[in-house]
Amino acid sequence: MKRDAADARGNNDIDIEVVERQTEKGVWSVEVIDHTDGGAIYLTKFHGACSRARATQYAEWLRT
């Protein structure tokens, strides 16, 4: 998977990363690991035009 290092921020409770799917070229996802909920993992995929930009924008919204 290609990780967007500029978007791989997080804190001690939640990690949020923007990742290009290795098996789906051009598909970007936002992966969230919630350490306060037993390490629950949430994944949202973005397809189509501007998918990387939309995933990045969504990740930034989650961080606020």
C-alpha positions, 0 to 999 in steps of 0.5 A, spaced: 500 500 500 502 506 498 501 511 504 501 518 504 506 520 509 504 527 510 497 524 512 499 519 517 498 523 523 495 521 529 495 521 537 495 516 542 488 514 542 486 514 534 491 513 528 488 516 521 492 514 515 490 516 507 492 510 503 492 508 496 489 501 495 495 496 493 490 492 489 486 497 486 490 503 483 487 510 483 483 508 489 484 511 496 482 510 503 482 513 510 484 507 515 482 509 522 484 505 528 481 506 535 485 504 540 480 506 545 475 501 542 479 495 543 483 497 536 477 497 532 479 498 525 474 503 520 476 503 513 472 508 508 474 508 500 474 513 495 473 512 488 474 516 481 476 523 480 480 526 485 479 520 490 486 522 493 484 529 495 477 527 497 480 522 502 485 527 505 479 532 506 475 526 509 481 525 514 482 532 516 475 532 517 476 526 522 482 529 526 478 536 528 
